[in-house]
């Protein structure tokens, strides 16, 4: 399990963890707003570009945390 998590994009993993940790302490509207912000940040990252390219090339992605 640790190896699978380590292979994920670090920025997106950190944002997911933060959202999960906050989920019980915020309203649905606040959670949806935070998710929207996280998606905006994620879609602008180099790791997302790398994931799309790796998928198209049928290879494992090499995430950098950028």
Secondary structure as GFF3:
##gff-version 3
##sequence-region A 1 66
A	DSSP	alpha_helix	2	6	.	.	.	ID=ss1
A	DSSP	alpha_helix	10	22	.	.	.	ID=ss2
A	DSSP	alpha_helix	28	43	.	.	.	ID=ss3
A	DSSP	alpha_helix	46	56	.	.	.	ID=ss4
###
